[in-house]
Each structure stands twice: as C-alpha cells, then as structure tokens.
C-alpha cells in the first residue's frame, strides 16, 4: 500500500521543448516566477530538464507536460507524459 500511495505524488512541470536532436530525449525549458528581494517584483527564471520521449514524438517548440521518474541516464530524470500543444 505504501508504494501505491507515493506513486501518485510525482512532480509534474509544464515547459517548451528546446531541443529534440537526441534519440528518445528532449530538452525542456521550464519557466518559473521568483520574487526579487531587492525590488519586490517577480522575475522570470528558467531551468532546462532532459526528458525521456519514447517514440520521438516531440519537436522543438512543442509545449509538453513532464513528470518525475527514476533516473534513466546520467542526467535524465523526467519523462514526457503528454504533448499539450504541437508547434505548426
């Protein structure tokens, strides 16, 4: 019962595919808003994650939903769950 309970609590992030040049891997840029201590206003920050894309369905510019998973390679710890918006 313990494993089933924690399995549903995986982190999910939304981002844009920046690179799809690798086989079964995409680089996803996720933006977040951080409040500046000095000016008390919100500033955009971003992080790039490598995500597993079984089937190579994503292309650069697609908006995707990625979820946390076990380590798949040296720096790949996310999987593409769904493509929210395809680029034209």
C-alpha positions, 0 to 999 in steps of 0.5 A, spaced: 500 500 500 505 504 501 508 504 494 501 505 491 500 511 495 507 515 493 506 513 486 501 518 485 505 524 488 510 525 482 512 532 480 509 534 474 512 541 470 509 544 464 515 547 459 517 548 451 521 543 448 528 546 446 531 541 443 529 534 440 536 532 436 537 526 441 534 519 440 528 518 445 530 525 449 528 532 449 530 538 452 525 542 456 525 549 458 521 550 464 519 557 466 518 559 473 516 566 477 521 568 483 520 574 487 526 579 487 528 581 494 531 587 492 525 590 488 519 586 490 517 584 483 517 577 480 522 575 475 522 570 470 527 564 471 528 558 467 531 551 468 532 546 462 530 538 464 532 532 459 526 528 458 525 521 456 520 521 449 519 514 447 517 514 440 520 521 438 514 524 438 516 531 440 519 537 436 522 543 438 517 548 440 512 543 442 509 545 449 509 538 453 507 536 460 513 532 464 513 528 470 518 525 475 521 518 474 527 514 476 533 516 473 534 513 466 541 516 464 546 520 467 542 526 467 535 524 465 530 524 470 523 526 467 519 523 462 514 526 457 507 524 459 503 528 454 504 533 448 499 539 450 500 543 444 504 541 437 508 547 434 505 548 426 
